[in-house]
């Protein structure tokens, strides 16, 4: 047990302190607190620790009524307004240290309701129990007390779990996917090796679900209902900053979609406000951005490497095929080629690993006037920003959205413009990007 003073937040959810010349990353703390903590790991001059007693509490500390180590609760002990401020601090620190680009002003972070916000969640199954994993383990903890999913979603999943005989020998996990209105709800069950599929044969759709999908070694099949949920742009909360077009997206339960029902619309609006003219949308998912841009008359290309999401992207873009070309391929393959017509803007929304070196090299070769970078990981955004800023781009704007309250995760929208470019937008009537 060590007694330490907490200094500042760091990416990943821990807070930094120092003890006997060693940097210590402390879970469950707040800046300004003095705590007693138990060291859980050491590596060189760095240690990791977990708070056991708060000696001097921060005024921003609040009581936690559920398991603080259950997935999605890393920041639950922090007053919500302070969570937003901490995320802004982490963004600024990453841009200062990693991107070598100090920010002139604090980054605004758009707030979200703390409960019932998740549209997608993977619930792990352990016999009679299902839920999230506790941090750093494969121990299942109940999802309900974390408040991330709606009561209706949890009840529906519970009925499926019961119908499968508590899932003891059937599912390893159940991926629940909802539409933003909570009217459609599909659960995708990943089966255990060797598990019998008999419980799914002739299955009656459990109340509260619109579809049950089975992922087995020999393939995927629909056990009951439909495998799709459908969202409409009008159902996404938020004020349409750029005149949000009327768009419908159909997606299978396993396809990627933004995870926060309250902020997906706000994220879309911000991208639309920044992305005009001919476009390329990389890591396009089911077409949240690309289909919306095509619907308002822009010409462009959308690229998605995941086969499931790419299939939904192609279907969603079919109505706008005169404006939108879709490709099911890796972003690395797409950026290895030079477009016949240079786009006015490239939208990227990569996974937490950020852009690969090859993708950044390809984008720099394209010399696109504007890059709109949607990021779910601050350090990789800052790393990629460093390369863009070193190659004639400037950071025109940076905003964040709190897509996952009570966690250290935050979604950023960064706009980079080529410093030497006038950023003139070519006519949308020009030929599409191919």
ABEGO torsion letter per residue (X at the ends): XBBBBBABBBBGGBBBBBBGGBBBBBBGBBBGBBBBBBBABBBEABBBBBBABBABBBAABBBBABBAABBGAAAAABBAAAAAAAAAAAAAAAAAAAAGBBBABBBBBBBBBABGABABBBBBBBEABBEBBBBGBABBBBAAAAGABBAAAAAAAAAAAAAAGGGAAABABBBBBBBAAGABBBBBBBBBBGBBAAAABGBBBBBGBABBBBBBAAEBBBABEBABBBBBAAABBEBBAAGBBBBBBBBBAABBBBABAAAAAAAAAAAAAABBEBBBBBGAEAGAAAAAAAAAGBBBBBBBABAAAAAAAAAAAAAAAAABBBBBBBAAAAAABBBABBBABBBBBBBAAEBBAAAAAAAAAAGBABBBBBBABAAAAAAAAAAAAABGBBBABBBBBBABBGBABBBBBBBBBBAABAGBBBBAABBBBX
